[in-house]
Amino acid sequence: SEDVLSKDAGECAICLEELQQGDTIARLPCLCIYHKGQVFLRMDITFQRVAFMGCIDEWFEVNRSCPEHPSD
């Protein structure tokens, strides 16, 4: 399900960027959470924001299981 993160929650296991309060996330049935929808990363020293499709959206284009629980 899609949700908005209410507090910081460590790093996304797919992109390794921090899951921060206010990020749009997908919460899987196993309760793992990942970036969902459009995600903005600070990629360089000029602090330009670079957008890309959400981590879990890209993951599910080629996979059908949780990245951390592939046998579930």
PyMOL Python script that loads the backbone (N, CA, C, O; Angstrom):
from pymol import cmd

cmd.read_pdbstr("""\
ATOM      1  N   SER A   1       0.832  -1.190   0.000  1.00  0.00           N
ATOM      2  CA  SER A   1       0.000   0.000   0.000  1.00  0.00           C
ATOM      3  C   SER A   1       0.870   1.245   0.000  1.00  0.00           C
ATOM      4  O   SER A   1       2.006   1.216   0.473  1.00  0.00           O
ATOM      5  N   GLU A   2       0.338   2.331  -0.528  1.00  0.00           N
ATOM      6  CA  GLU A   2       1.078   3.599  -0.600  1.00  0.00           C
ATOM      7  C   GLU A   2       0.755   4.429   0.635  1.00  0.00           C
ATOM      8  O   GLU A   2      -0.385   4.464   1.099  1.00  0.00           O
ATOM      9  N   ASP A   3       1.782   5.096   1.160  1.00  0.00           N
ATOM     10  CA  ASP A   3       1.636   5.842   2.394  1.00  0.00           C
ATOM     11  C   ASP A   3       2.657   6.968   2.412  1.00  0.00           C
ATOM     12  O   ASP A   3       3.555   7.004   1.571  1.00  0.00           O
ATOM     13  N   VAL A   4       2.530   7.880   3.354  1.00  0.00           N
ATOM     14  CA  VAL A   4       3.523   8.936   3.568  1.00  0.00           C
ATOM     15  C   VAL A   4       4.201   8.639   4.896  1.00  0.00           C
ATOM     16  O   VAL A   4       3.536   8.414   5.907  1.00  0.00           O
ATOM     17  N   LEU A   5       5.510   8.641   4.885  1.00  0.00           N
ATOM     18  CA  LEU A   5       6.291   8.287   6.067  1.00  0.00           C
ATOM     19  C   LEU A   5       6.135   9.356   7.145  1.00  0.00           C
ATOM     20  O   LEU A   5       6.333  10.542   6.881  1.00  0.00           O
ATOM     21  N   SER A   6       5.783   8.938   8.355  1.00  0.00           N
ATOM     22  CA  SER A   6       5.539   9.889   9.442  1.00  0.00           C
ATOM     23  C   SER A   6       6.798  10.229  10.230  1.00  0.00           C
ATOM     24  O   SER A   6       6.822  11.221  10.958  1.00  0.00           O
ATOM     25  N   LYS A   7       7.854   9.409  10.091  1.00  0.00           N
ATOM     26  CA  LYS A   7       9.132   9.719  10.743  1.00  0.00           C
ATOM     27  C   LYS A   7      10.255   9.045   9.970  1.00  0.00           C
ATOM     28  O   LYS A   7      10.014   8.087   9.236  1.00  0.00           O
ATOM     29  N   ASP A   8      11.475   9.534  10.126  1.00  0.00           N
ATOM     30  CA  ASP A   8      12.626   8.944   9.455  1.00  0.00           C
ATOM     31  C   ASP A   8      12.694   7.456   9.793  1.00  0.00           C
ATOM     32  O   ASP A   8      12.370   7.053  10.910  1.00  0.00           O
ATOM     33  N   ALA A   9      13.124   6.632   8.812  1.00  0.00           N
ATOM     34  CA  ALA A   9      13.086   5.180   9.011  1.00  0.00           C
ATOM     35  C   ALA A   9      14.304   4.458   8.456  1.00  0.00           C
ATOM     36  O   ALA A   9      14.163   3.361   7.917  1.00  0.00           O
ATOM     37  N   GLY A  10      15.489   5.035   8.568  1.00  0.00           N
ATOM     38  CA  GLY A  10      16.679   4.352   8.079  1.00  0.00           C
ATOM     39  C   GLY A  10      16.830   4.485   6.584  1.00  0.00           C
ATOM     40  O   GLY A  10      16.377   5.466   5.994  1.00  0.00           O
ATOM     41  N   GLU A  11      17.472   3.491   5.955  1.00  0.00           N
ATOM     42  CA  GLU A  11      17.713   3.609   4.520  1.00  0.00           C
ATOM     43  C   GLU A  11      16.886   2.625   3.722  1.00  0.00           C
ATOM     44  O   GLU A  11      16.523   1.550   4.198  1.00  0.00           O
ATOM     45  N   CYS A  12      16.600   3.023   2.500  1.00  0.00           N
ATOM     46  CA  CYS A  12      15.900   2.173   1.543  1.00  0.00           C
ATOM     47  C   CYS A  12      16.880   1.091   1.089  1.00  0.00           C
ATOM     48  O   CYS A  12      17.995   1.403   0.672  1.00  0.00           O
ATOM     49  N   ALA A  13      16.475  -0.169   1.168  1.00  0.00           N
ATOM     50  CA  ALA A  13      17.362  -1.273   0.799  1.00  0.00           C
ATOM     51  C   ALA A  13      17.631  -1.341  -0.702  1.00  0.00           C
ATOM     52  O   ALA A  13      18.533  -2.060  -1.131  1.00  0.00           O
ATOM     53  N   ILE A  14      16.866  -0.609  -1.503  1.00  0.00           N
ATOM     54  CA  ILE A  14      17.070  -0.630  -2.951  1.00  0.00           C
ATOM     55  C   ILE A  14      18.058   0.449  -3.375  1.00  0.00           C
ATOM     56  O   ILE A  14      19.054   0.144  -4.031  1.00  0.00           O
ATOM     57  N   CYS A  15      17.799   1.717  -3.010  1.00  0.00           N
ATOM     58  CA  CYS A  15      18.669   2.809  -3.473  1.00  0.00           C
ATOM     59  C   CYS A  15      19.695   3.237  -2.422  1.00  0.00           C
ATOM     60  O   CYS A  15      20.620   3.990  -2.728  1.00  0.00           O
ATOM     61  N   LEU A  16      19.534   2.757  -1.186  1.00  0.00           N
ATOM     62  CA  LEU A  16      20.439   3.058  -0.069  1.00  0.00           C
ATOM     63  C   LEU A  16      20.380   4.516   0.384  1.00  0.00           C
ATOM     64  O   LEU A  16      21.240   4.962   1.144  1.00  0.00           O
ATOM     65  N   GLU A  17      19.369   5.263  -0.077  1.00  0.00           N
ATOM     66  CA  GLU A  17      19.144   6.628   0.405  1.00  0.00           C
ATOM     67  C   GLU A  17      18.245   6.568   1.633  1.00  0.00           C
ATOM     68  O   GLU A  17      17.483   5.617   1.810  1.00  0.00           O
ATOM     69  N   GLU A  18      18.339   7.577   2.469  1.00  0.00           N
ATOM     70  CA  GLU A  18      17.536   7.616   3.681  1.00  0.00           C
ATOM     71  C   GLU A  18      16.043   7.730   3.365  1.00  0.00           C
ATOM     72  O   GLU A  18      15.643   8.467   2.464  1.00  0.00           O
ATOM     73  N   LEU A  19      15.242   7.002   4.108  1.00  0.00           N
ATOM     74  CA  LEU A  19      13.788   7.154   4.084  1.00  0.00           C
ATOM     75  C   LEU A  19      13.470   8.249   5.087  1.00  0.00           C
ATOM     76  O   LEU A  19      13.651   8.067   6.291  1.00  0.00           O
ATOM     77  N   GLN A  20      12.993   9.393   4.590  1.00  0.00           N
ATOM     78  CA  GLN A  20      12.811  10.556   5.441  1.00  0.00           C
ATOM     79  C   GLN A  20      11.344  10.892   5.628  1.00  0.00           C
ATOM     80  O   GLN A  20      10.508  10.603   4.772  1.00  0.00           O
ATOM     81  N   GLN A  21      11.048  11.505   6.760  1.00  0.00           N
ATOM     82  CA  GLN A  21       9.687  11.932   7.058  1.00  0.00           C
ATOM     83  C   GLN A  21       9.119  12.706   5.866  1.00  0.00           C
ATOM     84  O   GLN A  21       9.779  13.592   5.324  1.00  0.00           O
ATOM     85  N   GLY A  22       7.906  12.368   5.469  1.00  0.00           N
ATOM     86  CA  GLY A  22       7.255  13.022   4.341  1.00  0.00           C
ATOM     87  C   GLY A  22       7.447  12.313   3.015  1.00  0.00           C
ATOM     88  O   GLY A  22       6.745  12.621   2.052  1.00  0.00           O
ATOM     89  N   ASP A  23       8.392  11.355   2.936  1.00  0.00           N
ATOM     90  CA  ASP A  23       8.583  10.593   1.698  1.00  0.00           C
ATOM     91  C   ASP A  23       7.352   9.738   1.424  1.00  0.00           C
ATOM     92  O   ASP A  23       6.725   9.231   2.354  1.00  0.00           O
ATOM     93  N   THR A  24       7.005   9.578   0.145  1.00  0.00           N
ATOM     94  CA  THR A  24       5.957   8.641  -0.242  1.00  0.00           C
ATOM     95  C   THR A  24       6.594   7.268  -0.287  1.00  0.00           C
ATOM     96  O   THR A  24       7.633   7.070  -0.916  1.00  0.00           O
ATOM     97  N   ILE A  25       5.961   6.324   0.386  1.00  0.00           N
ATOM     98  CA  ILE A  25       6.525   4.979   0.493  1.00  0.00           C
ATOM     99  C   ILE A  25       5.495   3.934   0.091  1.00  0.00           C
ATOM    100  O   ILE A  25       4.294   4.201   0.055  1.00  0.00           O
ATOM    101  N   ALA A  26       5.987   2.751  -0.208  1.00  0.00           N
ATOM    102  CA  ALA A  26       5.145   1.571  -0.361  1.00  0.00           C
ATOM    103  C   ALA A  26       5.463   0.669   0.820  1.00  0.00           C
ATOM    104  O   ALA A  26       6.627   0.391   1.110  1.00  0.00           O
ATOM    105  N   ARG A  27       4.407   0.213   1.503  1.00  0.00           N
ATOM    106  CA  ARG A  27       4.565  -0.715   2.621  1.00  0.00           C
ATOM    107  C   ARG A  27       4.073  -2.075   2.121  1.00  0.00           C
ATOM    108  O   ARG A  27       2.891  -2.234   1.814  1.00  0.00           O
ATOM    109  N   LEU A  28       4.966  -3.041   2.041  1.00  0.00           N
ATOM    110  CA  LEU A  28       4.624  -4.364   1.532  1.00  0.00           C
ATOM    111  C   LEU A  28       3.965  -5.197   2.628  1.00  0.00           C
ATOM    112  O   LEU A  28       4.038  -4.833   3.802  1.00  0.00           O
ATOM    113  N   PRO A  29       3.322  -6.314   2.265  1.00  0.00           N
ATOM    114  CA  PRO A  29       2.678  -7.168   3.271  1.00  0.00           C
ATOM    115  C   PRO A  29       3.632  -7.647   4.366  1.00  0.00           C
ATOM    116  O   PRO A  29       3.200  -7.895   5.492  1.00  0.00           O
ATOM    117  N   CYS A  30       4.916  -7.779   4.052  1.00  0.00           N
ATOM    118  CA  CYS A  30       5.915  -8.197   5.046  1.00  0.00           C
ATOM    119  C   CYS A  30       6.322  -7.033   5.960  1.00  0.00           C
ATOM    120  O   CYS A  30       7.141  -7.207   6.862  1.00  0.00           O
ATOM    121  N   LEU A  31       5.741  -5.837   5.721  1.00  0.00           N
ATOM    122  CA  LEU A  31       5.973  -4.594   6.465  1.00  0.00           C
ATOM    123  C   LEU A  31       7.262  -3.872   6.095  1.00  0.00           C
ATOM    124  O   LEU A  31       7.588  -2.859   6.713  1.00  0.00           O
ATOM    125  N   CYS A  32       8.003  -4.363   5.106  1.00  0.00           N
ATOM    126  CA  CYS A  32       9.163  -3.630   4.598  1.00  0.00           C
ATOM    127  C   CYS A  32       8.663  -2.376   3.878  1.00  0.00           C
ATOM    128  O   CYS A  32       7.577  -2.383   3.298  1.00  0.00           O
ATOM    129  N   ILE A  33       9.450  -1.309   3.915  1.00  0.00           N
ATOM    130  CA  ILE A  33       9.060  -0.069   3.241  1.00  0.00           C
ATOM    131  C   ILE A  33      10.149   0.389   2.285  1.00  0.00           C
ATOM    132  O   ILE A  33      11.339   0.208   2.544  1.00  0.00           O
ATOM    133  N   TYR A  34       9.722   0.988   1.169  1.00  0.00           N
ATOM    134  CA  TYR A  34      10.610   1.464   0.119  1.00  0.00           C
ATOM    135  C   TYR A  34      10.053   2.747  -0.462  1.00  0.00           C
ATOM    136  O   TYR A  34       8.866   3.033  -0.303  1.00  0.00           O
ATOM    137  N   HIS A  35      10.897   3.531  -1.138  1.00  0.00           N
ATOM    138  CA  HIS A  35      10.414   4.727  -1.827  1.00  0.00           C
ATOM    139  C   HIS A  35       9.393   4.330  -2.884  1.00  0.00           C
ATOM    140  O   HIS A  35       9.542   3.308  -3.554  1.00  0.00           O
ATOM    141  N   LYS A  36       8.364   5.143  -3.025  1.00  0.00           N
ATOM    142  CA  LYS A  36       7.304   4.908  -4.022  1.00  0.00           C
ATOM    143  C   LYS A  36       7.020   6.205  -4.735  1.00  0.00           C
ATOM    144  O   LYS A  36       7.133   7.276  -4.137  1.00  0.00           O
ATOM    145  N   GLY A  37       6.653   6.134  -6.001  1.00  0.00           N
ATOM    146  CA  GLY A  37       6.354   7.343  -6.753  1.00  0.00           C
ATOM    147  C   GLY A  37       7.634   8.099  -7.074  1.00  0.00           C
ATOM    148  O   GLY A  37       8.705   7.500  -7.169  1.00  0.00           O
ATOM    149  N   GLN A  38       7.526   9.402  -7.240  1.00  0.00           N
ATOM    150  CA  GLN A  38       8.689  10.201  -7.607  1.00  0.00           C
ATOM    151  C   GLN A  38       9.538  10.500  -6.374  1.00  0.00           C
ATOM    152  O   GLN A  38       9.032  11.001  -5.370  1.00  0.00           O
ATOM    153  N   VAL A  39      10.822  10.192  -6.459  1.00  0.00           N
ATOM    154  CA  VAL A  39      11.753  10.373  -5.350  1.00  0.00           C
ATOM    155  C   VAL A  39      12.796  11.408  -5.768  1.00  0.00           C
ATOM    156  O   VAL A  39      13.252  11.403  -6.911  1.00  0.00           O
ATOM    157  N   PHE A  40      13.169  12.288  -4.856  1.00  0.00           N
ATOM    158  CA  PHE A  40      14.189  13.289  -5.134  1.00  0.00           C
ATOM    159  C   PHE A  40      15.447  12.972  -4.335  1.00  0.00           C
ATOM    160  O   PHE A  40      15.403  12.818  -3.115  1.00  0.00           O
ATOM    161  N   LEU A  41      16.557  12.879  -5.038  1.00  0.00           N
ATOM    162  CA  LEU A  41      17.843  12.634  -4.381  1.00  0.00           C
ATOM    163  C   LEU A  41      18.737  13.839  -4.562  1.00  0.00           C
ATOM    164  O   LEU A  41      18.730  14.475  -5.616  1.00  0.00           O
ATOM    165  N   ARG A  42      19.495  14.149  -3.550  1.00  0.00           N
ATOM    166  CA  ARG A  42      20.508  15.190  -3.650  1.00  0.00           C
ATOM    167  C   ARG A  42      21.781  14.513  -4.142  1.00  0.00           C
ATOM    168  O   ARG A  42      22.439  13.791  -3.393  1.00  0.00           O
ATOM    169  N   MET A  43      22.122  14.749  -5.406  1.00  0.00           N
ATOM    170  CA  MET A  43      23.146  13.943  -6.058  1.00  0.00           C
ATOM    171  C   MET A  43      24.530  14.588  -6.142  1.00  0.00           C
ATOM    172  O   MET A  43      25.510  13.885  -6.393  1.00  0.00           O
ATOM    173  N   ASP A  44      24.638  15.887  -5.942  1.00  0.00           N
ATOM    174  CA  ASP A  44      25.947  16.487  -6.139  1.00  0.00           C
ATOM    175  C   ASP A  44      26.162  17.647  -5.175  1.00  0.00           C
ATOM    176  O   ASP A  44      25.270  17.986  -4.398  1.00  0.00           O
ATOM    177  N   ILE A  45      27.326  18.245  -5.224  1.00  0.00           N
ATOM    178  CA  ILE A  45      27.675  19.293  -4.270  1.00  0.00           C
ATOM    179  C   ILE A  45      26.894  20.581  -4.488  1.00  0.00           C
ATOM    180  O   ILE A  45      26.911  21.459  -3.625  1.00  0.00           O
ATOM    181  N   THR A  46      26.209  20.716  -5.624  1.00  0.00           N
ATOM    182  CA  THR A  46      25.382  21.902  -5.858  1.00  0.00           C
ATOM    183  C   THR A  46      23.985  21.712  -5.286  1.00  0.00           C
ATOM    184  O   THR A  46      23.146  22.608  -5.373  1.00  0.00           O
ATOM    185  N   PHE A  47      23.736  20.539  -4.699  1.00  0.00           N
ATOM    186  CA  PHE A  47      22.452  20.202  -4.088  1.00  0.00           C
ATOM    187  C   PHE A  47      21.298  20.263  -5.083  1.00  0.00           C
ATOM    188  O   PHE A  47      20.164  20.568  -4.715  1.00  0.00           O
ATOM    189  N   GLN A  48      21.599  19.968  -6.351  1.00  0.00           N
ATOM    190  CA  GLN A  48      20.516  19.854  -7.323  1.00  0.00           C
ATOM    191  C   GLN A  48      19.674  18.639  -6.971  1.00  0.00           C
ATOM    192  O   GLN A  48      20.191  17.607  -6.542  1.00  0.00           O
ATOM    193  N   ARG A  49      18.387  18.777  -7.159  1.00  0.00           N
ATOM    194  CA  ARG A  49      17.491  17.663  -6.885  1.00  0.00           C
ATOM    195  C   ARG A  49      17.244  16.898  -8.182  1.00  0.00           C
ATOM    196  O   ARG A  49      16.828  17.477  -9.185  1.00  0.00           O
ATOM    197  N   VAL A  50      17.500  15.616  -8.154  1.00  0.00           N
ATOM    198  CA  VAL A  50      17.320  14.771  -9.317  1.00  0.00           C
ATOM    199  C   VAL A  50      16.172  13.808  -9.017  1.00  0.00           C
ATOM    200  O   VAL A  50      16.209  13.085  -8.022  1.00  0.00           O
ATOM    201  N   ALA A  51      15.161  13.799  -9.873  1.00  0.00           N
ATOM    202  CA  ALA A  51      13.987  12.948  -9.656  1.00  0.00           C
ATOM    203  C   ALA A  51      14.127  11.654 -10.452  1.00  0.00           C
ATOM    204  O   ALA A  51      14.690  11.643 -11.546  1.00  0.00           O
ATOM    205  N   PHE A  52      13.609  10.567  -9.890  1.00  0.00           N
ATOM    206  CA  PHE A  52      13.497   9.319 -10.621  1.00  0.00           C
ATOM    207  C   PHE A  52      12.282   8.565 -10.109  1.00  0.00           C
ATOM    208  O   PHE A  52      11.727   8.893  -9.060  1.00  0.00           O
ATOM    209  N   MET A  53      11.880   7.554 -10.857  1.00  0.00           N
ATOM    210  CA  MET A  53      10.725   6.765 -10.436  1.00  0.00           C
ATOM    211  C   MET A  53      11.055   6.055  -9.135  1.00  0.00           C
ATOM    212  O   MET A  53      12.211   5.698  -8.909  1.00  0.00           O
ATOM    213  N   GLY A  54      10.069   5.841  -8.276  1.00  0.00           N
ATOM    214  CA  GLY A  54      10.275   5.217  -6.979  1.00  0.00           C
ATOM    215  C   GLY A  54      10.963   3.870  -7.065  1.00  0.00           C
ATOM    216  O   GLY A  54      10.764   3.110  -8.013  1.00  0.00           O
ATOM    217  N   CYS A  55      11.763   3.591  -6.077  1.00  0.00           N
ATOM    218  CA  CYS A  55      12.569   2.375  -6.042  1.00  0.00           C
ATOM    219  C   CYS A  55      11.734   1.111  -6.228  1.00  0.00           C
ATOM    220  O   CYS A  55      12.064   0.254  -7.048  1.00  0.00           O
ATOM    221  N   ILE A  56      10.651   1.005  -5.460  1.00  0.00           N
ATOM    222  CA  ILE A  56       9.867  -0.225  -5.515  1.00  0.00           C
ATOM    223  C   ILE A  56       9.131  -0.346  -6.841  1.00  0.00           C
ATOM    224  O   ILE A  56       8.876  -1.459  -7.303  1.00  0.00           O
ATOM    225  N   ASP A  57       8.785   0.785  -7.466  1.00  0.00           N
ATOM    226  CA  ASP A  57       8.139   0.735  -8.785  1.00  0.00           C
ATOM    227  C   ASP A  57       9.073   0.094  -9.806  1.00  0.00           C
ATOM    228  O   ASP A  57       8.664  -0.777 -10.573  1.00  0.00           O
ATOM    229  N   GLU A  58      10.325   0.530  -9.807  1.00  0.00           N
ATOM    230  CA  GLU A  58      11.309  -0.043 -10.738  1.00  0.00           C
ATOM    231  C   GLU A  58      11.578  -1.500 -10.398  1.00  0.00           C
ATOM    232  O   GLU A  58      11.679  -2.333 -11.299  1.00  0.00           O
ATOM    233  N   TRP A  59      11.696  -1.822  -9.116  1.00  0.00           N
ATOM    234  CA  TRP A  59      11.952  -3.193  -8.676  1.00  0.00           C
ATOM    235  C   TRP A  59      10.863  -4.137  -9.186  1.00  0.00           C
ATOM    236  O   TRP A  59      11.162  -5.215  -9.700  1.00  0.00           O
ATOM    237  N   PHE A  60       9.597  -3.727  -9.043  1.00  0.00           N
ATOM    238  CA  PHE A  60       8.491  -4.587  -9.440  1.00  0.00           C
ATOM    239  C   PHE A  60       8.323  -4.692 -10.951  1.00  0.00           C
ATOM    240  O   PHE A  60       7.544  -5.522 -11.418  1.00  0.00           O
ATOM    241  N   GLU A  61       9.032  -3.873 -11.729  1.00  0.00           N
ATOM    242  CA  GLU A  61       8.997  -4.046 -13.184  1.00  0.00           C
ATOM    243  C   GLU A  61       9.669  -5.350 -13.588  1.00  0.00           C
ATOM    244  O   GLU A  61       9.329  -5.925 -14.622  1.00  0.00           O
ATOM    245  N   VAL A  62      10.630  -5.831 -12.776  1.00  0.00           N
ATOM    246  CA  VAL A  62      11.355  -7.057 -13.126  1.00  0.00           C
ATOM    247  C   VAL A  62      11.293  -8.133 -12.047  1.00  0.00           C
ATOM    248  O   VAL A  62      11.755  -9.251 -12.277  1.00  0.00           O
ATOM    249  N   ASN A  63      10.739  -7.829 -10.885  1.00  0.00           N
ATOM    250  CA  ASN A  63      10.663  -8.777  -9.775  1.00  0.00           C
ATOM    251  C   ASN A  63       9.242  -8.815  -9.222  1.00  0.00           C
ATOM    252  O   ASN A  63       8.472  -7.874  -9.412  1.00  0.00           O
ATOM    253  N   ARG A  64       8.902  -9.890  -8.549  1.00  0.00           N
ATOM    254  CA  ARG A  64       7.565 -10.017  -7.965  1.00  0.00           C
ATOM    255  C   ARG A  64       7.611 -10.340  -6.475  1.00  0.00           C
ATOM    256  O   ARG A  64       6.640 -10.857  -5.924  1.00  0.00           O
ATOM    257  N   SER A  65       8.724 -10.043  -5.823  1.00  0.00           N
ATOM    258  CA  SER A  65       8.829 -10.321  -4.395  1.00  0.00           C
ATOM    259  C   SER A  65       9.545  -9.175  -3.697  1.00  0.00           C
ATOM    260  O   SER A  65      10.151  -8.324  -4.349  1.00  0.00           O
ATOM    261  N   CYS A  66       9.476  -9.155  -2.400  1.00  0.00           N
ATOM    262  CA  CYS A  66      10.175  -8.157  -1.601  1.00  0.00           C
ATOM    263  C   CYS A  66      11.685  -8.326  -1.802  1.00  0.00           C
ATOM    264  O   CYS A  66      12.179  -9.454  -1.802  1.00  0.00           O
ATOM    265  N   PRO A  67      12.425  -7.224  -1.972  1.00  0.00           N
ATOM    266  CA  PRO A  67      13.873  -7.320  -2.144  1.00  0.00           C
ATOM    267  C   PRO A  67      14.578  -7.958  -0.937  1.00  0.00           C
ATOM    268  O   PRO A  67      15.640  -8.563  -1.089  1.00  0.00           O
ATOM    269  N   GLU A  68      14.002  -7.827   0.232  1.00  0.00           N
ATOM    270  CA  GLU A  68      14.619  -8.370   1.447  1.00  0.00           C
ATOM    271  C   GLU A  68      14.065  -9.730   1.845  1.00  0.00           C
ATOM    272  O   GLU A  68      14.637 -10.405   2.702  1.00  0.00           O
ATOM    273  N   HIS A  69      12.957 -10.139   1.232  1.00  0.00           N
ATOM    274  CA  HIS A  69      12.322 -11.429   1.538  1.00  0.00           C
ATOM    275  C   HIS A  69      11.920 -12.114   0.229  1.00  0.00           C
ATOM    276  O   HIS A  69      10.728 -12.297  -0.016  1.00  0.00           O
ATOM    277  N   PRO A  70      12.869 -12.493  -0.608  1.00  0.00           N
ATOM    278  CA  PRO A  70      12.532 -13.022  -1.939  1.00  0.00           C
ATOM    279  C   PRO A  70      11.758 -14.335  -1.931  1.00  0.00           C
ATOM    280  O   PRO A  70      11.105 -14.659  -2.923  1.00  0.00           O
ATOM    281  N   SER A  71      11.809 -15.086  -0.860  1.00  0.00           N
ATOM    282  CA  SER A  71      11.090 -16.369  -0.837  1.00  0.00           C
ATOM    283  C   SER A  71       9.653 -16.236  -0.344  1.00  0.00           C
ATOM    284  O   SER A  71       8.884 -17.196  -0.405  1.00  0.00           O
ATOM    285  N   ASP A  72       9.287 -15.049   0.146  1.00  0.00           N
ATOM    286  CA  ASP A  72       7.909 -14.842   0.655  1.00  0.00           C
ATOM    287  C   ASP A  72       6.931 -14.670  -0.481  1.00  0.00           C
ATOM    288  O   ASP A  72       5.736 -14.488  -0.246  1.00  0.00           O
TER     289      ASP A  72
END
""", "prot")
cmd.dss("prot")
cmd.show_as("cartoon", "prot")
cmd.util.cbc("prot")
cmd.orient("prot")
